[in-house]
């Protein structure tokens, strides 16, 4: 489902990933929603609140709208092959390959 919300991608150790998935399953949430909730709750901790409150104005990043999301609406995938590269010879080759696959299935 497309969204205009900003994204954060992170890598994590398998044990941490397992915990996030377990919590997501137990609370009927998506992995993304569970991770966002955990981050939101972590940011409420005094340690992180103090860092946010004492941040120099030049370090503060304001919420923003992802302008790229508007330029991709409606989103579509580009075809993997251009129309001009599909020739009668390519179609014959594909038909031959499909015949071979069907023969393997039988």
FENPE-V785217 format. One record per residue. N is the residue number from 1. RES is the residue in one small letter. SS is DSSP state (H for helix, E for strand, L for the rest). PHI is phi in radians with two decimals (* if undefined). Layout:
n:res:ss:phi
N:RES:SS:PHI
N:RES:SS:PHI
//
This chain:
n:res:ss:phi
1:x:L:*
2:x:L:-1.14
3:x:L:-2.49
4:x:L:-1.79
5:x:L:-1.26
6:x:L:-1.09
7:x:L:-2.02
8:x:L:-2.32
9:x:L:-1.96
10:x:L:-2.44
11:x:L:-1.79
12:x:L:-2.52
13:x:L:-1.13
14:x:H:-0.96
15:x:H:-1.15
16:x:H:-1.17
17:x:H:-1.04
18:x:H:-1.07
19:x:H:-1.14
20:x:H:-1.10
21:x:H:-1.13
22:x:H:-1.09
23:x:H:-1.12
24:x:H:-1.08
25:x:H:-1.10
26:x:H:-1.21
27:x:L:-1.91
28:x:L:0.99
29:x:L:-2.07
30:x:L:-1.34
31:x:H:-1.04
32:x:H:-1.08
33:x:H:-1.12
34:x:H:-1.12
35:x:H:-1.09
36:x:H:-1.10
37:x:H:-1.11
38:x:H:-1.09
39:x:H:-1.16
40:x:H:-1.03
41:x:H:-1.20
42:x:H:-1.12
43:x:H:-1.18
44:x:L:-1.44
45:x:L:-1.15
46:x:H:-0.93
47:x:H:-1.01
48:x:H:-1.40
49:x:H:-1.08
50:x:H:-1.08
51:x:H:-1.14
52:x:H:-1.16
53:x:H:-1.22
54:x:L:-1.75
55:x:L:-1.18
56:x:L:-1.13
57:x:L:-0.93
58:x:L:-1.27
59:x:L:-1.60
60:x:L:-1.31
61:x:L:-1.83
62:x:L:-1.38
63:x:L:-1.03
64:x:L:-2.44
65:x:L:-1.71
66:x:L:-1.30
67:x:H:-1.19
68:x:H:-1.16
69:x:H:-1.08
70:x:H:-1.20
71:x:H:-1.31
72:x:L:-1.73
73:x:L:-1.59
74:x:L:-1.31
75:x:L:-1.29
76:x:L:-2.51
77:x:L:-1.58
78:x:L:-1.34
79:x:L:-1.11
80:x:L:-1.32
81:x:L:-2.23
82:x:L:-1.33
83:x:H:-1.01
84:x:H:-1.25
85:x:H:-1.54
86:x:L:-1.58
87:x:L:-1.97
88:x:H:-0.99
89:x:H:-1.16
90:x:H:-1.10
91:x:H:-1.13
92:x:H:-1.06
93:x:H:-1.10
94:x:H:-1.11
95:x:H:-1.10
96:x:H:-1.10
97:x:H:-1.10
98:x:H:-1.10
99:x:H:-1.07
100:x:H:-1.13
101:x:H:-1.13
102:x:H:-1.13
103:x:H:-1.14
104:x:H:-1.17
105:x:H:-1.15
106:x:L:-1.30
//
